[in-house]
Amino acid sequence: MSDSASQAENTKKGLFLTLLDIVVALIMTYLGSLFLSVIIELLGIFFNWWDLPGALHAKASLKKELEWLNSDFKEIMIAPVEIALFALKLMYEYVIEASHLTWLIEKLQGTVLEQYFIAIAYTIELNAVRLAVIVMSLPAFILFGIYAIVDGLNERDVRTWSGGRESSFVYHHTKRWITTFIYLPIIVYLSSPWSIHPSLFMLAFALPFSYAIWLATMYFKKYM
């Protein structure tokens, strides 16, 4: 096998492993955020952190975010409620019912634990809605990222042609923040026990993410 063919094969393997790592990291991030949100909700019920008793807090949060999708977010996305309800339906059928959580709630009816498990079901459904919001927001994040790359490259050319110094220190440190600004807003959004407006999530996610890309692109050095 020639050196060029071997390099091409190694590049394909490297790209595949990178994509696989990203997918696994996103799945683990979602599962970890879901677990954290359930724990926070249950602790809130136990220590009376919420204004509403029992599972009513989780139910109200789910209802509120669906109302926001129907009233505000539909101006940005097409049929956001339908997409969210479809995600909610899938989560109910393949997670809540498949795990026999509904059966367990029926068995615990009238006991102290009933409200806790109902709250778990509502929290899982709330996470499904928020996951749908994240997926629907991806085009906006991509546009923010593309704009940041284009403007960052333009700023880099201006600095280069004007004789400005290039610093790999800023580039390498800012590049690490890009990953942080991808996962951190997702974790905070999915695990938050309070209702968060979808538009607020988009801004909190897209602005630091695009700024990190812009800064890394602006200080990108062609020869490292």
C-alpha positions in Angstrom: 0.0 0.0 0.0 1.4 3.4 -1.0 2.0 6.1 1.6 -0.7 8.4 0.2 -3.3 5.5 0.4 -2.2 4.8 3.9 -2.5 8.4 4.9 -6.0 8.6 3.4 -7.1 5.5 5.3 -5.7 6.9 8.6 -7.5 10.2 7.9 -10.8 8.4 7.4 -10.3 6.4 10.6 -9.4 9.5 12.5 -12.5 11.3 11.2 -14.7 8.4 12.1 -13.3 8.0 15.6 -13.7 11.8 16.1 -17.3 11.7 15.1 -17.9 8.6 17.3 -16.3 10.4 20.3 -18.6 13.4 19.7 -21.7 11.3 19.5 -20.8 9.3 22.6 -20.0 12.5 24.5 -23.3 14.0 23.5 -25.2 10.9 24.6 -23.4 10.8 27.9 -24.0 14.5 28.4 -27.7 14.1 27.9 -28.0 11.0 30.2 -25.9 12.8 32.9 -28.1 15.9 32.6 -31.2 13.8 32.8 -30.0 12.0 35.9 -29.0 15.3 37.5 -32.4 16.9 36.7 -34.2 14.0 38.3 -32.1 14.2 41.4 -32.6 17.9 41.8 -36.4 17.6 41.3 -36.6 14.8 43.9 -34.5 16.8 46.4 -36.7 19.8 45.8 -39.8 17.8 46.7 -38.1 16.2 49.8 -36.8 19.6 51.2 -39.8 21.6 50.0 -37.8 23.9 47.7 -40.6 24.4 45.2 -43.7 26.6 45.5 -45.9 23.8 44.3 -46.1 20.5 46.3 -45.2 17.1 45.1 -45.0 16.5 41.4 -46.9 19.7 40.5 -43.7 21.6 40.1 -42.4 19.4 37.4 -45.8 19.3 35.7 -46.0 23.1 35.8 -42.5 23.4 34.3 -43.4 21.1 31.4 -46.7 23.0 30.7 -44.9 26.3 30.8 -42.3 25.4 28.3 -44.8 23.9 25.9 -46.7 27.2 26.2 -43.6 29.2 25.4 -42.9 27.0 22.3 -46.5 27.6 21.1 -46.5 31.3 21.7 -43.0 32.6 21.1 -40.7 30.0 19.6 -43.0 29.3 16.7 -41.9 32.6 15.2 -38.4 31.2 14.9 -39.0 27.5 14.1 -41.7 25.7 12.0 -44.2 23.7 14.1 -42.1 23.7 17.3 -44.9 22.3 19.5 -45.6 19.4 17.1 -41.9 18.5 17.1 -41.7 18.8 20.9 -44.8 16.7 21.4 -43.4 14.0 19.0 -40.2 13.9 21.1 -42.4 13.7 24.3 -44.4 10.8 22.8 -41.2 8.9 21.9 -39.8 9.4 25.4 -43.0 8.3 27.0 -43.3 5.1 24.9 -39.6 4.1 24.9 -38.5 5.2 28.3 -41.3 5.7 30.7 -43.5 2.8 29.6 -40.6 0.6 28.6 -39.1 1.0 32.0 -42.5 0.1 33.6 -42.5 3.5 35.4 -46.2 3.9 34.8 -46.8 0.5 36.3 -44.8 1.4 39.3 -46.7 4.6 39.8 -50.0 2.7 39.8 -48.6 0.2 42.3 -47.5 3.1 44.6 -50.8 5.0 44.3 -51.7 6.5 47.6 -48.3 6.1 49.1 -45.7 8.8 49.9 -43.5 7.6 47.0 -46.2 8.1 44.4 -45.5 11.8 44.0 -41.7 11.2 43.6 -42.2 8.8 40.8 -44.7 11.0 39.1 -42.2 13.8 39.3 -39.6 11.5 37.7 -42.0 10.9 34.8 -42.7 14.6 34.3 -39.0 15.4 34.5 -38.2 12.9 31.8 -40.9 14.4 29.6 -39.5 17.9 30.3 -36.1 16.8 29.2 -37.5 15.4 26.0 -39.1 18.8 25.2 -35.8 20.5 26.0 -33.9 18.1 23.8 -36.3 18.9 21.0 -35.6 22.6 21.5 -31.8 22.0 21.3 -32.2 20.0 18.0 -34.5 22.7 16.6 -31.9 25.4 17.6 -29.0 23.7 15.7 -29.5 25.7 12.5 -29.3 28.9 14.4 -26.1 27.8 16.2 -24.6 26.7 12.8 -25.4 30.2 11.4 -23.8 31.9 14.4 -20.8 29.7 14.0 -20.4 30.3 10.3 -20.7 34.1 10.8 -18.1 33.9 13.6 -15.7 32.0 11.3 -16.1 34.4 8.4 -15.8 37.5 10.5 -12.9 36.0 12.5 -11.0 35.2 9.3 -11.6 38.7 8.1 -10.2 40.2 11.3 -7.2 37.8 11.0 -6.4 39.1 7.5 -6.7 42.7 8.6 -4.3 42.0 11.5 -1.9 40.1 9.3 -1.8 42.7 6.5 -1.4 45.5 9.1 1.6 43.9 10.6 0.0 42.8 13.8 1.5 40.0 15.9 0.0 36.5 15.9 -0.2 34.6 19.1 -0.7 30.9 19.3 -1.4 31.2 23.0 -4.7 32.9 22.5 -5.7 30.4 19.8 -4.9 27.2 21.7 -6.6 28.4 24.9 -9.7 29.8 23.2 -10.1 26.5 21.2 -10.6 24.6 24.4 -13.4 26.9 25.4 -15.4 26.0 22.3 -16.1 22.6 23.6 -16.9 24.0 27.0 -19.4 26.4 25.5 -21.1 23.5 23.6 -21.6 21.1 26.6 -22.0 23.5 29.5 -25.2 25.3 28.3 -26.7 22.0 27.3 -26.0 20.6 30.8 -27.4 23.7 32.5 -30.5 23.8 30.3 -31.4 20.1 30.6 -30.8 19.8 34.3 -32.4 23.1 35.4 -35.3 22.6 37.7 -36.8 25.9 36.6 -38.6 26.8 33.3 -36.2 28.4 30.8 -37.5 30.3 27.8 -36.2 28.7 24.6 -35.0 32.1 23.2 -33.0 32.7 26.4 -31.3 29.3 26.0 -30.5 30.1 22.4 -28.8 33.4 23.3 -27.0 31.8 26.3 -25.7 29.0 24.1 -25.0 30.8 20.8 -23.4 34.0 22.0 -20.4 32.5 24.0 -20.1 29.7 21.5 -19.8 32.0 18.5 -17.5 34.4 20.4 -15.1 31.6 21.2 -15.1 30.5 17.5 -14.6 34.1 16.4 -11.7 34.6 18.8 -10.0 31.3 17.9 -10.4 32.0 14.2 -9.1 35.5 14.5 -5.9 34.3 16.2 -5.6 31.2 14.1 -2.0 30.7 12.8 -1.5 29.0 9.4 1.8 27.5 10.5 1.8 26.1 14.1 
